[in-house]
Amino acid sequence: MGDYLDVYPTYLAVGLMSGTSLDGIDAALVELNVNEQGDVTSCKELKGVTVPFSEGRKEQIENAMDIERSNVREICELNVLLGRDFAAAAEKVVRESGRTMADVAFVSSHGQTIYHMPEAGATLQIGELSEIAKRTGVLTVGDFRPCDMTAGGEGAPLVPFVDDLLFRGGKKGRVLLNIGGMANVTLLPAEAGQGAGGRKMIGGDTGPGNVLIDLCVALLTEGALAYDRNGAYALAGKADDQWLGELIERDSFLRKPLPKSTGRERYNRELAESLVNEGKSRGLTAEDIVATISSYTVRSIGRAVAPFTGQLGLEEVFVGGGGAENPYLMKHLEKELGMPVHRMEKLGISSEFKEAAVFAVLGYYRLKGRPNNAPGATGAERPVSMGKVVLPC
């Protein structure tokens, strides 16, 4: 499968991530420390930046995701434009760190998911890798999901491989939770990662993260707000428990066991519009609607984790992604899960840029020709080395 990297104890790399929240591109410049066996032992964030999407670019991405509004010509062009955006984000994070691209061993990009169809073994992430490699002049790797899917996996989530590699908790089982547009978990059993004591790591998407909250807030404020800053709307409201129970029960995705994956194909603007209208018909205030939809995220996470709490000895939770900035989610997660909830910073990594940093680690393993998926989280039949490699041209 190839080895594209010379052997060094450390590598500087840029990880790039744009998720389902569509708030922009996260870029993380990291230092990867590697042991004699070639395994990453630590991932130190040197600099992180978020490059927001312009309103025009965000609209282009939303249109590309929508079956009714998308077309092949626009997706083809957007693939190139996003590649240029990703390249600019990589250059920005390196420049702001006081370094140059010549100091960087490689760039690793998740890309922007346009459509995800695990039931058909199909997925599409765009952001042309050749544009990134050409504009940065650096070895580039990306488009990770398809290889896992050819091995029978869902292609997502991909973060659990790195969670298992770097964040095992010894005698305490850990929940590593990322709340981006969607929410996903890595459940690490006490005393081990994969295979120890017969208890394997498991993971997957749990359902909506911030996506429905953000969309509902935008609809309720007629676009004045893009998200519930500091959980202010939810904290000012009261969740409608009866409606919440109905929402949970009619969501068929939540009844599927881990591992599983989802996206905006299910949790999207159309659903948010129906939820806002339903909330209004119940006589709820905007704050009550946001509190209920925020609790929808919390409850869906709880349903996914609960069956494994005792089995894996889960005792503590670490949260990354935009959801870590929402006090309502953090407070109610602690109550729902019945265990202490912390930000990822307690483990020495930024909550905001964790996912971008993770893709630098995944890129390293691909460039060394080594497996970088987590079958316990994607459902793949076997470990595979995911990602496509592009040399600067």
N, C-alpha and C positions, 0 to 999 in steps of 0.2 A: 504493500500500500504506500510505500515511499517514506523517506525521511528527508524533510526539506530544511531541517535546522542543524547547524553545527552544535556540538556539545559544549554547553556553558553551565555554570551553576546558577546564573540569573539571566533573565530575559526581560527586556522592556517591550510591552505590547499594548495595543489599543483595542479595547472591546467596544462595540457599537450595538445599541439596542433601540428599537422603536417598537412600542407595543400597542395593544388594543386601546389604550387611553387616547392615543393620537395627540399627545401634548407636545411631542417633539422628539428629537434624537438625543439619547444619553450617550456620552462618550467618556470612557474611563481609561486613563493612562495608568498601567499597573506594572509592578515589578513582580515577576514570578520567580520564586526560589525553588530549585529543583535538587533532589537528592541523587545519590550515585546510581540508584535504580531508574532514574529518569522520571520519577513522580514529582508532581508539584506539591510542595509542603506548605507553602504560604503564598498568598496573593495580596500584595500591599498596594493600596490605592495611592498613587502619587498626585493625581489631579483628576477631577471630574467636572464636566460641564454639560449643561442641557441647552441644546439649540432648538428653540421653539419653532414649530412649523408656522409659516405665514397662514393667514386665513385662506388664501387662495390654494396653497398646497394642501392644507387640511381638507378643504372641500374636494380637491381632486382625489385624495385618498378615500374619502367617504363615498364619493361617486363610484370609484373603482370597486369598492366592496359591495355595492348594491347591484343586485342582478338586474333590476329594472333600469338603472341609470348608467351602468358600465358598458364599455365597448372595447373591442380589441385594440383599436388605434390609440385610445387614450391610455390604456394599460401599458402598451408598448412604449409610448413616450414617457409615461410616468416612471417606468423602470429605469430609464436613463437619468431622468431628473433627480430621482431619489438617490441614485448612485453618486451623483455629483454632490448632493446634500450630505450624504454619509461621509464622503471624502473630505468635504469642508469641515465637518464636525471633528473628524480625526485630526486634521491639521490644526484646528483651533485648540483642542485640548493639549496637544504637544507644544504648540507655540506658547500657550499660557503657563505651561510648566517650566518654561525657560530652556526647552530642548528643541532639537530639530528632528525631522523625519528620519535623518540618517542614524539617529540613536535608536530607532524602533526596529525590532526584529520582524514584526508582522502586525497586520490589522485583521481583526476577526469581527465579522458582522452577522447579526441575526437577520437583518433585512426587515422589511415591513410586510406583515401577513396581509394578504388580500382576501384569501379564501382558504378555509381549512375543512377538508372532507375526510376524516379518518375512516369512516365507514366504507369509503371507496378507495382508500389507500392513496388519496390525492391531497396535495396542499400546494399553495403558491405564496412564496415570499419574493418580493421584488426589491430592487436597489442594486443595480448592475455592478457585479464584483469587478469587472474589467475597468469600469470607470474609477472605482476606488483605487485599484492597483496602479492605473495609469497616472492619476492625479496626485497620489501620495508618493509614488515611486517605491512602494513597499509591497513585499509578499502579502497576499490577501487570501483569506479563507472565509467561507460563508455557505449559506443555503444548506443548513444542517438537517432539517427535518426529513427530507425525502428518503435518505438512507435508512433511517430507523423504520420508516413505513414499509420499505421493501423487505424488512425483516419481520413484518407482521405487527409493528408497533403503531402507536397513535401519532408519532412524530413530535409529541409534546406531552408534558413539559420537559424541558431540557436541563433546567437548573438542578434537579435532584442529584445528578452525577457529581456535581461539584459540592453540593451540600454534604453528600456522603463522604467525599474525599477530604474535606477540610473542617467540617463542623460537627463531628461526632462528639457525644457528650459523656463518654465514660459510663459511670454507673447510673446516670440519668438519661432516660429516653427523651428525645427532643422533637418538637414540632418546628420545622423551618417553614414559615409561611410567607409567601409573597402576594401582596395585594396590589396588583396593577389593574388594568382594565378587567381582566379575569383574575381569580384567585387560585393559587396552586400551593400544594403542600408537599413537603418531604417529611416522612415519619421515620426517624432514626431510632432503632431499638436501643435499650440500655445495654451498655458494655460492648457495642459493636456496630459495624456497618453490615454490608451484605454478607450473609451466610453464617455469621457467628452464632453459635448456640441454636442453630436452626431457625433463627428469627431474622428475616431479611428486611431491609429497607423497603418501604412502599411509598408511592407518591401518586400525584395526578392533579388535574384541575378539580376544584371543588364547586365551581359555578361562577356567578358574577362576582367581580371585585368592586372596582370603582365605576365601571361603565354605566350601569343603570342609575347610580347615584348622580353621576355627572350629567347624564342626559336629562334626568328628571329636573335637576336644578336649572339647567339651561332652559328647559321648556317652561318651568314655573316662573322664571324671572324674565322670560321673553328674550333670552340671550344676554342679559346684563351680567350674569355670572356663568362661568364655564364649569364650576365645580363647587362643592360645599367646603369652603375654606375653613380650616380648623374645626370642621364638624359643626359649625355654628347653627345651621338650619336644623340638623338632627337633634342637637342638644337643646334647642328651644322648643322642640316638638315632643309628641308622645306617640310611640308606635301603637298602631291598632292591632292588638294581638289576634283578634278573630280573622282579620284580613290577611295578616302575616301567615297564619296557619293555612289559610286557603291557598296563598301563593306558593308555599312550600309543597303542599300536597299535589298541586296540579303541575308542578315542574318535573317532567319525566326524567330529565338529566340527573336530578338529585337522587333518584332511586337507583341509578347505575352504580355499581361498586367501583372502587379504585382498582387499577389505574384507568383513567379516562381523560379526555380532553374536550375542550369546547372553545367558542369564540363568538365573534359578532354575528356569525350566521344565526345564532340563537338569541343572544342577548344584544339587542340593537335598538335603534331609534324607534322603529315601529312598535316594539314591545314597550319601550318607555312611554310612548304616547298613549298606549292603551292603559298603562298603569296610572298615569297622571289623571286620565279621564275617569278611571274607576275610583281613584281616591277622592276626586272631587264629587262624584256621585254619592259617595258615602258621607259627604259633608265634612271631610277632613281639610284642615288648613294646609298650606304649602309645607309648613314645618312638620306637621304630622305625617304627611306623605313621605317626606325625605327621611324622617326617623324610621318609618316602616320599611322603606326600601333599603336603608342602611342595615336594618335588622335582618332583612332578607339575606344580605351578604354574610352577616355574622352567623345566622342560623344554618345556612348552607355549608359553611365551614365546619360548624359543630357537628352536623350530620355526617360529614365525611370522616372526621377525626374520631368520633365517639367509639366506633366499633373496635378501634385499635388501642385505645388508651391503656387498658389493663394488659392486653396481650403483649404490647411492646414496652410497657413500663414508662409511658410518656409522662413527664413531670414538668416540663417548661417549654415555653413558646417564644420564638424569636421572629419578629416581623420586619420585612423589608417592603420596598415599593411605596407608592404614594399613599397607600392606606395607613402606613405607619405615622403619617402626619395628621391623621384624623382621630382626635381624642374620643369621639363617640364610638368608633369601631374598636379602638384599643380597650376602652373601659368595658364594653359589652362582650368583647372576646374573652376577657379574663373571667367574666361571670359565666359565659356559655361553656367554656372549656374546663373551668374549674382548676386552673393552674396559672402560675405567674406568667405574664406576658411582657416581653422586653423588645426593644428595638434591636436591630442587627448590630448597632454600634457596640453593644455589650460583648460581641464576639470579634470586634476589631475590624468591622467592615461597614461601609456606608449603607444605610437603608436606601438612600436615593439612587446610588450607582452600583448596587450589588449585581443586578442583572447584566449590566454592561461589563462589569469585571468578570462575571461568570463566563461570558462568551470569549474572553481572552484565554481563560483556562481551557475551554472546549477547543478553541483554535489550536492551542499548543499540542493537545493530544492528537488532533487530526494531522498536524504537520509532522508529528513523530510516527504517524501510521498506527496509532494505538486506539483501542475502543474508547468512546467517550459518550455513550448513551447509558441509561439506567433502565434496564428491562423491567425492574420493579415499579417504575413510574410510568413507562410508556406502553408496557405490555409486549414489547418486542420478544421474539423467540430466542434471541441471542445478543451478546454484545457486538457492536459494530463501530467502525470509525466513520463518523458522520462529517460531512462537509466537502465542499468543492474548492480546489486550490487554483488560484490565478497568479501568474507571475507578472511583474510589471512589464508593460509593452512599450 
